[in-house]
Amino acid sequence: MSEYGSFLTSVGHTDKAITLLKQSVKDGNTAAKFELAVALLTQGKQTEAEKNLREYVQAHPQNTQAKQLLQAVQSGKIEVKTAQ
């Protein structure tokens, strides 16, 4: 389900992606927290995205991409541009 959620985010269907990814996380898929955070960021929901990223990094400390994204969110150095 997280792969489909990621796809939906990439094509601009973030509301549906967030719904699916939240369900995936609820079902125990901690890896979906990363994709959920990305989808949340595209909607400007940085606080919720940061929470999910922190939890993801805690569970997957070897993922440098997630660590870098978390640092960018925490420092305010991230700007998300959505498709028009």
N, CA, C and O atoms as a CHARMM CRD file, in Angstrom:
* protein
*
  336
    1    1 MET  N      0.82100  -1.19300   0.00000 PROA 1      0.00000
    2    1 MET  CA     0.00000   0.00000   0.00000 PROA 1      0.00000
    3    1 MET  C      0.86700   1.26100   0.00000 PROA 1      0.00000
    4    1 MET  O      0.47200   2.28100  -0.56500 PROA 1      0.00000
    5    2 SER  N      2.05000   1.19900   0.63100 PROA 2      0.00000
    6    2 SER  CA     2.87600   2.40500   0.69000 PROA 2      0.00000
    7    2 SER  C      3.43300   2.77500  -0.67900 PROA 2      0.00000
    8    2 SER  O      3.63700   3.95600  -0.96300 PROA 2      0.00000
    9    3 GLU  N      3.68600   1.76900  -1.54100 PROA 3      0.00000
   10    3 GLU  CA     4.16300   2.07800  -2.88600 PROA 3      0.00000
   11    3 GLU  C      3.09100   2.82400  -3.67900 PROA 3      0.00000
   12    3 GLU  O      3.38900   3.77200  -4.40500 PROA 3      0.00000
   13    4 TYR  N      1.85300   2.38800  -3.53200 PROA 4      0.00000
   14    4 TYR  CA     0.75000   3.05300  -4.21500 PROA 4      0.00000
   15    4 TYR  C      0.55200   4.46100  -3.65700 PROA 4      0.00000
   16    4 TYR  O      0.27800   5.39900  -4.40600 PROA 4      0.00000
   17    5 GLY  N      0.69200   4.60100  -2.35400 PROA 5      0.00000
   18    5 GLY  CA     0.60300   5.92300  -1.73100 PROA 5      0.00000
   19    5 GLY  C      1.68000   6.85000  -2.24300 PROA 5      0.00000
   20    5 GLY  O      1.42700   8.02900  -2.49000 PROA 5      0.00000
   21    6 SER  N      2.87900   6.32300  -2.40600 PROA 6      0.00000
   22    6 SER  CA     3.98800   7.10800  -2.95500 PROA 6      0.00000
   23    6 SER  C      3.68000   7.53400  -4.38600 PROA 6      0.00000
   24    6 SER  O      3.93400   8.67600  -4.76900 PROA 6      0.00000
   25    7 PHE  N      3.13400   6.61300  -5.16900 PROA 7      0.00000
   26    7 PHE  CA     2.75400   6.93100  -6.54400 PROA 7      0.00000
   27    7 PHE  C      1.69700   8.03300  -6.56800 PROA 7      0.00000
   28    7 PHE  O      1.80400   8.98300  -7.34300 PROA 7      0.00000
   29    8 LEU  N      0.69000   7.90600  -5.72800 PROA 8      0.00000
   30    8 LEU  CA    -0.36500   8.92500  -5.69100 PROA 8      0.00000
   31    8 LEU  C      0.19800  10.29500  -5.34500 PROA 8      0.00000
   32    8 LEU  O     -0.21800  11.30300  -5.91700 PROA 8      0.00000
   33    9 THR  N      1.14200  10.33800  -4.41100 PROA 9      0.00000
   34    9 THR  CA     1.79000  11.60600  -4.06600 PROA 9      0.00000
   35    9 THR  C      2.51200  12.17100  -5.27500 PROA 9      0.00000
   36    9 THR  O      2.43400  13.36900  -5.54800 PROA 9      0.00000
   37   10 SER  N      3.21500  11.30700  -6.00100 PROA 10     0.00000
   38   10 SER  CA     4.02100  11.77400  -7.13400 PROA 10     0.00000
   39   10 SER  C      3.17600  12.33100  -8.27200 PROA 10     0.00000
   40   10 SER  O      3.65600  13.14600  -9.06000 PROA 10     0.00000
   41   11 VAL  N      1.92400  11.89900  -8.36400 PROA 11     0.00000
   42   11 VAL  CA     1.05200  12.40800  -9.42500 PROA 11     0.00000
   43   11 VAL  C      0.06100  13.45300  -8.91600 PROA 11     0.00000
   44   11 VAL  O     -0.86600  13.84300  -9.62600 PROA 11     0.00000
   45   12 GLY  N      0.26900  13.90000  -7.67500 PROA 12     0.00000
   46   12 GLY  CA    -0.52000  15.01200  -7.16100 PROA 12     0.00000
   47   12 GLY  C     -1.80400  14.65800  -6.44300 PROA 12     0.00000
   48   12 GLY  O     -2.58900  15.54900  -6.11900 PROA 12     0.00000
   49   13 HSD  N     -2.03800  13.39200  -6.18600 PROA 13     0.00000
   50   13 HSD  CA    -3.24900  12.97200  -5.46900 PROA 13     0.00000
   51   13 HSD  C     -2.91400  12.76300  -3.99000 PROA 13     0.00000
   52   13 HSD  O     -3.03400  11.66000  -3.45800 PROA 13     0.00000
   53   14 THR  N     -2.49500  13.84100  -3.34800 PROA 14     0.00000
   54   14 THR  CA    -1.96800  13.71100  -1.99000 PROA 14     0.00000
   55   14 THR  C     -3.03700  13.39200  -0.94700 PROA 14     0.00000
   56   14 THR  O     -2.74000  12.70600   0.03100 PROA 14     0.00000
   57   15 ASP  N     -4.25400  13.85900  -1.12100 PROA 15     0.00000
   58   15 ASP  CA    -5.30100  13.53400  -0.14300 PROA 15     0.00000
   59   15 ASP  C     -5.51000  12.02200  -0.06600 PROA 15     0.00000
   60   15 ASP  O     -5.54900  11.44300   1.01900 PROA 15     0.00000
   61   16 LYS  N     -5.64000  11.40500  -1.21600 PROA 16     0.00000
   62   16 LYS  CA    -5.82300   9.94400  -1.27900 PROA 16     0.00000
   63   16 LYS  C     -4.57000   9.23800  -0.77200 PROA 16     0.00000
   64   16 LYS  O     -4.66500   8.24000  -0.05800 PROA 16     0.00000
   65   17 ALA  N     -3.39700   9.75200  -1.13800 PROA 17     0.00000
   66   17 ALA  CA    -2.13700   9.15300  -0.69000 PROA 17     0.00000
   67   17 ALA  C     -2.04000   9.17700   0.82700 PROA 17     0.00000
   68   17 ALA  O     -1.67500   8.17700   1.44500 PROA 17     0.00000
   69   18 ILE  N     -2.36100  10.30700   1.42400 PROA 18     0.00000
   70   18 ILE  CA    -2.27300  10.43700   2.88100 PROA 18     0.00000
   71   18 ILE  C     -3.22900   9.46700   3.56500 PROA 18     0.00000
   72   18 ILE  O     -2.87100   8.84400   4.56500 PROA 18     0.00000
   73   19 THR  N     -4.42700   9.33500   3.04000 PROA 19     0.00000
   74   19 THR  CA    -5.39000   8.38800   3.61200 PROA 19     0.00000
   75   19 THR  C     -4.83500   6.96800   3.57400 PROA 19     0.00000
   76   19 THR  O     -4.87800   6.25300   4.57500 PROA 19     0.00000
   77   20 LEU  N     -4.31600   6.56000   2.41900 PROA 20     0.00000
   78   20 LEU  CA    -3.76600   5.20800   2.27800 PROA 20     0.00000
   79   20 LEU  C     -2.54000   5.00100   3.15300 PROA 20     0.00000
   80   20 LEU  O     -2.40000   3.96000   3.79500 PROA 20     0.00000
   81   21 LEU  N     -1.65800   5.98400   3.18000 PROA 21     0.00000
   82   21 LEU  CA    -0.42700   5.84900   3.95200 PROA 21     0.00000
   83   21 LEU  C     -0.70200   5.83700   5.45300 PROA 21     0.00000
   84   21 LEU  O     -0.04600   5.10300   6.19100 PROA 21     0.00000
   85   22 LYS  N     -1.65200   6.63100   5.91000 PROA 22     0.00000
   86   22 LYS  CA    -2.01900   6.59000   7.33100 PROA 22     0.00000
   87   22 LYS  C     -2.57100   5.22000   7.70100 PROA 22     0.00000
   88   22 LYS  O     -2.29000   4.70600   8.78400 PROA 22     0.00000
   89   23 GLN  N     -3.34800   4.63100   6.81100 PROA 23     0.00000
   90   23 GLN  CA    -3.87900   3.28900   7.07500 PROA 23     0.00000
   91   23 GLN  C     -2.74300   2.26800   7.10200 PROA 23     0.00000
   92   23 GLN  O     -2.73900   1.36000   7.93300 PROA 23     0.00000
   93   24 SER  N     -1.79600   2.41700   6.20600 PROA 24     0.00000
   94   24 SER  CA    -0.64700   1.51400   6.17300 PROA 24     0.00000
   95   24 SER  C      0.16200   1.60200   7.46400 PROA 24     0.00000
   96   24 SER  O      0.59000   0.58200   8.00300 PROA 24     0.00000
   97   25 VAL  N      0.36900   2.81700   7.95700 PROA 25     0.00000
   98   25 VAL  CA     1.07800   3.01600   9.22900 PROA 25     0.00000
   99   25 VAL  C      0.27200   2.39200  10.36600 PROA 25     0.00000
  100   25 VAL  O      0.82700   1.71700  11.23300 PROA 25     0.00000
  101   26 LYS  N     -1.02500   2.61900  10.35700 PROA 26     0.00000
  102   26 LYS  CA    -1.90600   2.06100  11.39200 PROA 26     0.00000
  103   26 LYS  C     -1.84600   0.53300  11.39900 PROA 26     0.00000
  104   26 LYS  O     -1.95800  -0.09900  12.44900 PROA 26     0.00000
  105   27 ASP  N     -1.66800  -0.05000  10.21200 PROA 27     0.00000
  106   27 ASP  CA    -1.58100  -1.50700  10.08200 PROA 27     0.00000
  107   27 ASP  C     -0.20600  -2.05000  10.47300 PROA 27     0.00000
  108   27 ASP  O      0.02900  -3.25600  10.40800 PROA 27     0.00000
  109   28 GLY  N      0.70800  -1.15400  10.88200 PROA 28     0.00000
  110   28 GLY  CA     2.01000  -1.59300  11.37400 PROA 28     0.00000
  111   28 GLY  C      3.17300  -1.40500  10.42800 PROA 28     0.00000
  112   28 GLY  O      4.28400  -1.84100  10.73300 PROA 28     0.00000
  113   29 ASN  N      2.95800  -0.77600   9.29900 PROA 29     0.00000
  114   29 ASN  CA     4.03500  -0.56100   8.33300 PROA 29     0.00000
  115   29 ASN  C      4.79200   0.72200   8.68600 PROA 29     0.00000
  116   29 ASN  O      4.44200   1.80300   8.21200 PROA 29     0.00000
  117   30 THR  N      5.81900   0.59900   9.51200 PROA 30     0.00000
  118   30 THR  CA     6.56600   1.78800   9.93000 PROA 30     0.00000
  119   30 THR  C      7.30700   2.42800   8.76100 PROA 30     0.00000
  120   30 THR  O      7.57100   3.63000   8.78400 PROA 30     0.00000
  121   31 ALA  N      7.64300   1.64700   7.74600 PROA 31     0.00000
  122   31 ALA  CA     8.33700   2.20200   6.58200 PROA 31     0.00000
  123   31 ALA  C      7.46500   3.21500   5.84700 PROA 31     0.00000
  124   31 ALA  O      7.99100   4.10800   5.18300 PROA 31     0.00000
  125   32 ALA  N      6.15700   3.09500   5.95200 PROA 32     0.00000
  126   32 ALA  CA     5.24300   4.02000   5.27800 PROA 32     0.00000
  127   32 ALA  C      5.29700   5.41600   5.88000 PROA 32     0.00000
  128   32 ALA  O      4.82000   6.37000   5.26600 PROA 32     0.00000
  129   33 LYS  N      5.87400   5.55100   7.08000 PROA 33     0.00000
  130   33 LYS  CA     5.97300   6.87200   7.71600 PROA 33     0.00000
  131   33 LYS  C      6.80100   7.84100   6.87200 PROA 33     0.00000
  132   33 LYS  O      6.52400   9.04000   6.85700 PROA 33     0.00000
  133   34 PHE  N      7.80500   7.33500   6.17500 PROA 34     0.00000
  134   34 PHE  CA     8.62400   8.20400   5.32500 PROA 34     0.00000
  135   34 PHE  C      7.78800   8.76100   4.17700 PROA 34     0.00000
  136   34 PHE  O      7.77300   9.97000   3.94300 PROA 34     0.00000
  137   35 GLU  N      7.10100   7.88800   3.47200 PROA 35     0.00000
  138   35 GLU  CA     6.26100   8.32700   2.35000 PROA 35     0.00000
  139   35 GLU  C      5.12600   9.22000   2.83900 PROA 35     0.00000
  140   35 GLU  O      4.74900  10.17500   2.15900 PROA 35     0.00000
  141   36 LEU  N      4.58600   8.91500   4.00800 PROA 36     0.00000
  142   36 LEU  CA     3.54000   9.75900   4.58900 PROA 36     0.00000
  143   36 LEU  C      4.08300  11.15500   4.86700 PROA 36     0.00000
  144   36 LEU  O      3.41400  12.15100   4.59600 PROA 36     0.00000
  145   37 ALA  N      5.28100  11.22600   5.40200 PROA 37     0.00000
  146   37 ALA  CA     5.89200  12.53200   5.67800 PROA 37     0.00000
  147   37 ALA  C      6.06500  13.33900   4.39600 PROA 37     0.00000
  148   37 ALA  O      5.80400  14.54200   4.38000 PROA 37     0.00000
  149   38 VAL  N      6.49900  12.69000   3.33100 PROA 38     0.00000
  150   38 VAL  CA     6.67000  13.38600   2.04900 PROA 38     0.00000
  151   38 VAL  C      5.32400  13.91500   1.55500 PROA 38     0.00000
  152   38 VAL  O      5.22800  15.05700   1.10600 PROA 38     0.00000
  153   39 ALA  N      4.29500  13.09000   1.64000 PROA 39     0.00000
  154   39 ALA  CA     2.96200  13.52400   1.20800 PROA 39     0.00000
  155   39 ALA  C      2.46800  14.69700   2.05400 PROA 39     0.00000
  156   39 ALA  O      1.89200  15.64900   1.52900 PROA 39     0.00000
  157   40 LEU  N      2.69600  14.62300   3.35000 PROA 40     0.00000
  158   40 LEU  CA     2.28300  15.71500   4.23700 PROA 40     0.00000
  159   40 LEU  C      3.03000  17.00400   3.91800 PROA 40     0.00000
  160   40 LEU  O      2.45200  18.09000   3.96700 PROA 40     0.00000
  161   41 LEU  N      4.30300  16.88400   3.59600 PROA 41     0.00000
  162   41 LEU  CA     5.08200  18.07400   3.23700 PROA 41     0.00000
  163   41 LEU  C      4.52600  18.75200   1.99400 PROA 41     0.00000
  164   41 LEU  O      4.52900  19.98000   1.90200 PROA 41     0.00000
  165   42 THR  N      4.04900  17.96200   1.04000 PROA 42     0.00000
  166   42 THR  CA     3.50200  18.56500  -0.17800 PROA 42     0.00000
  167   42 THR  C      2.23700  19.35600   0.10100 PROA 42     0.00000
  168   42 THR  O      1.83100  20.19000  -0.70800 PROA 42     0.00000
  169   43 GLN  N      1.61300  19.09600   1.24400 PROA 43     0.00000
  170   43 GLN  CA     0.42700  19.86200   1.64700 PROA 43     0.00000
  171   43 GLN  C      0.76600  20.93500   2.67100 PROA 43     0.00000
  172   43 GLN  O     -0.12500  21.59100   3.21100 PROA 43     0.00000
  173   44 GLY  N      2.05200  21.11100   2.93500 PROA 44     0.00000
  174   44 GLY  CA     2.47300  22.14400   3.87100 PROA 44     0.00000
  175   44 GLY  C      2.27700  21.78700   5.33500 PROA 44     0.00000
  176   44 GLY  O      2.31100  22.66900   6.19300 PROA 44     0.00000
  177   45 LYS  N      2.07400  20.52900   5.63100 PROA 45     0.00000
  178   45 LYS  CA     1.83800  20.06800   7.00800 PROA 45     0.00000
  179   45 LYS  C      3.16300  19.64200   7.63500 PROA 45     0.00000
  180   45 LYS  O      3.39900  18.46000   7.88700 PROA 45     0.00000
  181   46 GLN  N      4.02100  20.63100   7.87900 PROA 46     0.00000
  182   46 GLN  CA     5.38000  20.34700   8.32300 PROA 46     0.00000
  183   46 GLN  C      5.44700  19.73400   9.71200 PROA 46     0.00000
  184   46 GLN  O      6.28700  18.86500   9.94800 PROA 46     0.00000
  185   47 THR  N      4.60400  20.14900  10.62700 PROA 47     0.00000
  186   47 THR  CA     4.64600  19.61200  11.99100 PROA 47     0.00000
  187   47 THR  C      4.33500  18.11900  11.99700 PROA 47     0.00000
  188   47 THR  O      5.04600  17.33300  12.62300 PROA 47     0.00000
  189   48 GLU  N      3.28200  17.73800  11.30400 PROA 48     0.00000
  190   48 GLU  CA     2.90900  16.32600  11.23100 PROA 48     0.00000
  191   48 GLU  C      3.94500  15.53000  10.44300 PROA 48     0.00000
  192   48 GLU  O      4.25300  14.38900  10.78800 PROA 48     0.00000
  193   49 ALA  N      4.47900  16.13300   9.39000 PROA 49     0.00000
  194   49 ALA  CA     5.52300  15.47100   8.60400 PROA 49     0.00000
  195   49 ALA  C      6.76600  15.23900   9.45600 PROA 49     0.00000
  196   49 ALA  O      7.35700  14.16000   9.42100 PROA 49     0.00000
  197   50 GLU  N      7.15500  16.24900  10.21500 PROA 50     0.00000
  198   50 GLU  CA     8.34100  16.12600  11.07300 PROA 50     0.00000
  199   50 GLU  C      8.16300  15.00500  12.09500 PROA 50     0.00000
  200   50 GLU  O      9.09600  14.24000  12.34200 PROA 50     0.00000
  201   51 LYS  N      6.98900  14.90200  12.68300 PROA 51     0.00000
  202   51 LYS  CA     6.70700  13.84000  13.65300 PROA 51     0.00000
  203   51 LYS  C      6.90000  12.46900  13.01200 PROA 51     0.00000
  204   51 LYS  O      7.54000  11.59300  13.59400 PROA 51     0.00000
  205   52 ASN  N      6.34900  12.28300  11.81500 PROA 52     0.00000
  206   52 ASN  CA     6.47400  11.00000  11.12700 PROA 52     0.00000
  207   52 ASN  C      7.91500  10.72100  10.72600 PROA 52     0.00000
  208   52 ASN  O      8.37100   9.58000  10.80300 PROA 52     0.00000
  209   53 LEU  N      8.63200  11.74800  10.30100 PROA 53     0.00000
  210   53 LEU  CA    10.04100  11.56600   9.94900 PROA 53     0.00000
  211   53 LEU  C     10.86900  11.17000  11.16600 PROA 53     0.00000
  212   53 LEU  O     11.71500  10.28000  11.07900 PROA 53     0.00000
  213   54 ARG  N     10.62900  11.82700  12.30100 PROA 54     0.00000
  214   54 ARG  CA    11.36800  11.48500  13.52300 PROA 54     0.00000
  215   54 ARG  C     11.14000  10.01600  13.89300 PROA 54     0.00000
  216   54 ARG  O     12.08300   9.29700  14.22500 PROA 54     0.00000
  217   55 GLU  N      9.89800   9.58900  13.83200 PROA 55     0.00000
  218   55 GLU  CA     9.56700   8.19900  14.15700 PROA 55     0.00000
  219   55 GLU  C     10.19700   7.24000  13.14800 PROA 55     0.00000
  220   55 GLU  O     10.67400   6.16800  13.52100 PROA 55     0.00000
  221   56 TYR  N     10.19800   7.62300  11.88300 PROA 56     0.00000
  222   56 TYR  CA    10.80200   6.78100  10.85200 PROA 56     0.00000
  223   56 TYR  C     12.30700   6.65900  11.07300 PROA 56     0.00000
  224   56 TYR  O     12.85600   5.55800  11.02100 PROA 56     0.00000
  225   57 VAL  N     12.97100   7.77700  11.31700 PROA 57     0.00000
  226   57 VAL  CA    14.42500   7.76900  11.52000 PROA 57     0.00000
  227   57 VAL  C     14.78200   6.95900  12.76700 PROA 57     0.00000
  228   57 VAL  O     15.79900   6.26600  12.78900 PROA 57     0.00000
  229   58 GLN  N     13.96300   7.04600  13.78300 PROA 58     0.00000
  230   58 GLN  CA    14.21500   6.26100  14.99200 PROA 58     0.00000
  231   58 GLN  C     14.15400   4.76200  14.67900 PROA 58     0.00000
  232   58 GLN  O     14.95700   3.98600  15.19800 PROA 58     0.00000
  233   59 ALA  N     13.21200   4.35700  13.83900 PROA 59     0.00000
  234   59 ALA  CA    13.06100   2.94700  13.47600 PROA 59     0.00000
  235   59 ALA  C     14.04500   2.50700  12.39400 PROA 59     0.00000
  236   59 ALA  O     14.37300   1.32400  12.29500 PROA 59     0.00000
  237   60 HSD  N     14.52000   3.46400  11.57700 PROA 60     0.00000
  238   60 HSD  CA    15.41300   3.16500  10.45000 PROA 60     0.00000
  239   60 HSD  C     16.59900   4.13300  10.45300 PROA 60     0.00000
  240   60 HSD  O     16.72700   4.94800   9.53900 PROA 60     0.00000
  241   61 PRO  N     17.46200   4.05600  11.46000 PROA 61     0.00000
  242   61 PRO  CA    18.54700   5.03700  11.59300 PROA 61     0.00000
  243   61 PRO  C     19.58400   4.98700  10.47400 PROA 61     0.00000
  244   61 PRO  O     20.36800   5.92500  10.32400 PROA 61     0.00000
  245   62 GLN  N     19.60500   3.92900   9.69900 PROA 62     0.00000
  246   62 GLN  CA    20.56600   3.80400   8.60900 PROA 62     0.00000
  247   62 GLN  C     20.15200   4.57700   7.35400 PROA 62     0.00000
  248   62 GLN  O     20.95300   4.71500   6.43000 PROA 62     0.00000
  249   63 ASN  N     18.93600   5.07400   7.30600 PROA 63     0.00000
  250   63 ASN  CA    18.43300   5.76100   6.11600 PROA 63     0.00000
  251   63 ASN  C     18.89600   7.22000   6.12600 PROA 63     0.00000
  252   63 ASN  O     18.29800   8.07200   6.78200 PROA 63     0.00000
  253   64 THR  N     19.97100   7.48700   5.38600 PROA 64     0.00000
  254   64 THR  CA    20.53700   8.84200   5.37300 PROA 64     0.00000
  255   64 THR  C     19.61500   9.84100   4.67800 PROA 64     0.00000
  256   64 THR  O     19.58100  11.01200   5.05700 PROA 64     0.00000
  257   65 GLN  N     18.87500   9.40100   3.67900 PROA 65     0.00000
  258   65 GLN  CA    17.94400  10.30000   2.98800 PROA 65     0.00000
  259   65 GLN  C     16.88900  10.81900   3.96400 PROA 65     0.00000
  260   65 GLN  O     16.55800  12.00500   3.95600 PROA 65     0.00000
  261   66 ALA  N     16.37100   9.93800   4.79100 PROA 66     0.00000
  262   66 ALA  CA    15.36600  10.34400   5.77600 PROA 66     0.00000
  263   66 ALA  C     15.97000  11.28900   6.80800 PROA 66     0.00000
  264   66 ALA  O     15.33000  12.26100   7.20900 PROA 66     0.00000
  265   67 LYS  N     17.19400  11.01200   7.23900 PROA 67     0.00000
  266   67 LYS  CA    17.86900  11.88900   8.20100 PROA 67     0.00000
  267   67 LYS  C     18.06600  13.28200   7.61400 PROA 67     0.00000
  268   67 LYS  O     17.84300  14.28500   8.29100 PROA 67     0.00000
  269   68 GLN  N     18.48400  13.34000   6.35200 PROA 68     0.00000
  270   68 GLN  CA    18.70500  14.63400   5.70100 PROA 68     0.00000
  271   68 GLN  C     17.39900  15.39900   5.54100 PROA 68     0.00000
  272   68 GLN  O     17.36000  16.61200   5.74500 PROA 68     0.00000
  273   69 LEU  N     16.34200  14.70300   5.18200 PROA 69     0.00000
  274   69 LEU  CA    15.04300  15.36100   5.03600 PROA 69     0.00000
  275   69 LEU  C     14.55900  15.87700   6.38900 PROA 69     0.00000
  276   69 LEU  O     14.03100  16.98600   6.47800 PROA 69     0.00000
  277   70 LEU  N     14.73500  15.08600   7.43100 PROA 70     0.00000
  278   70 LEU  CA    14.34800  15.51500   8.77100 PROA 70     0.00000
  279   70 LEU  C     15.12600  16.76000   9.18600 PROA 70     0.00000
  280   70 LEU  O     14.54700  17.69900   9.73400 PROA 70     0.00000
  281   71 GLN  N     16.41800  16.77400   8.93300 PROA 71     0.00000
  282   71 GLN  CA    17.23100  17.94700   9.26700 PROA 71     0.00000
  283   71 GLN  C     16.76500  19.17700   8.49800 PROA 71     0.00000
  284   71 GLN  O     16.71600  20.27700   9.04900 PROA 71     0.00000
  285   72 ALA  N     16.42200  18.98900   7.22800 PROA 72     0.00000
  286   72 ALA  CA    15.95100  20.10800   6.41100 PROA 72     0.00000
  287   72 ALA  C     14.62800  20.65300   6.93900 PROA 72     0.00000
  288   72 ALA  O     14.42800  21.86700   6.98700 PROA 72     0.00000
  289   73 VAL  N     13.74000  19.76900   7.32900 PROA 73     0.00000
  290   73 VAL  CA    12.44800  20.20200   7.87300 PROA 73     0.00000
  291   73 VAL  C     12.66100  20.93600   9.19100 PROA 73     0.00000
  292   73 VAL  O     12.07700  21.99600   9.41600 PROA 73     0.00000
  293   74 GLN  N     13.49400  20.37600  10.05800 PROA 74     0.00000
  294   74 GLN  CA    13.73000  20.98000  11.36800 PROA 74     0.00000
  295   74 GLN  C     14.40000  22.34400  11.26500 PROA 74     0.00000
  296   74 GLN  O     14.14600  23.22300  12.08800 PROA 74     0.00000
  297   75 SER  N     15.24600  22.52400  10.26700 PROA 75     0.00000
  298   75 SER  CA    15.96000  23.79200  10.12400 PROA 75     0.00000
  299   75 SER  C     15.20100  24.80400   9.27400 PROA 75     0.00000
  300   75 SER  O     15.64100  25.94300   9.12200 PROA 75     0.00000
  301   76 GLY  N     14.06800  24.39300   8.72100 PROA 76     0.00000
  302   76 GLY  CA    13.28900  25.29000   7.87800 PROA 76     0.00000
  303   76 GLY  C     13.87900  25.48000   6.49500 PROA 76     0.00000
  304   76 GLY  O     13.53200  26.43000   5.79300 PROA 76     0.00000
  305   77 LYS  N     14.76600  24.58400   6.10100 PROA 77     0.00000
  306   77 LYS  CA    15.43300  24.70400   4.80300 PROA 77     0.00000
  307   77 LYS  C     14.77300  23.84700   3.73600 PROA 77     0.00000
  308   77 LYS  O     15.43700  23.34200   2.83000 PROA 77     0.00000
  309   78 ILE  N     13.49300  23.69300   3.84600 PROA 78     0.00000
  310   78 ILE  CA    12.79200  22.90700   2.83900 PROA 78     0.00000
  311   78 ILE  C     11.65400  23.74100   2.26500 PROA 78     0.00000
  312   78 ILE  O     10.90700  24.40100   2.98700 PROA 78     0.00000
  313   79 GLU  N     11.55300  23.68900   0.97100 PROA 79     0.00000
  314   79 GLU  CA    10.48200  24.40800   0.28100 PROA 79     0.00000
  315   79 GLU  C      9.83500  23.43000  -0.67700 PROA 79     0.00000
  316   79 GLU  O     10.49800  22.87300  -1.55200 PROA 79     0.00000
  317   80 VAL  N      8.56500  23.22700  -0.51400 PROA 80     0.00000
  318   80 VAL  CA     7.84600  22.29000  -1.35600 PROA 80     0.00000
  319   80 VAL  C      7.02400  23.07500  -2.36100 PROA 80     0.00000
  320   80 VAL  O      6.22300  23.93700  -2.00100 PROA 80     0.00000
  321   81 LYS  N      7.24000  22.75700  -3.62100 PROA 81     0.00000
  322   81 LYS  CA     6.45700  23.38500  -4.68600 PROA 81     0.00000
  323   81 LYS  C      5.52200  22.33600  -5.24600 PROA 81     0.00000
  324   81 LYS  O      5.95200  21.25800  -5.65600 PROA 81     0.00000
  325   82 THR  N      4.25100  22.65600  -5.26000 PROA 82     0.00000
  326   82 THR  CA     3.26800  21.71700  -5.77000 PROA 82     0.00000
  327   82 THR  C      2.95800  22.04200  -7.22000 PROA 82     0.00000
  328   82 THR  O      3.12600  23.17600  -7.67000 PROA 82     0.00000
  329   83 ALA  N      2.50500  21.03300  -7.93900 PROA 83     0.00000
  330   83 ALA  CA     2.15000  21.21700  -9.34400 PROA 83     0.00000
  331   83 ALA  C      0.91900  22.10100  -9.45200 PROA 83     0.00000
  332   83 ALA  O      0.02900  22.04600  -8.60200 PROA 83     0.00000
  333   84 GLN  N      0.87100  22.89000 -10.46500 PROA 84     0.00000
  334   84 GLN  CA    -0.27400  23.78000 -10.69000 PROA 84     0.00000
  335   84 GLN  C     -1.33700  23.07100 -11.49100 PROA 84     0.00000
  336   84 GLN  O     -2.38000  23.65500 -11.78400 PROA 84     0.00000
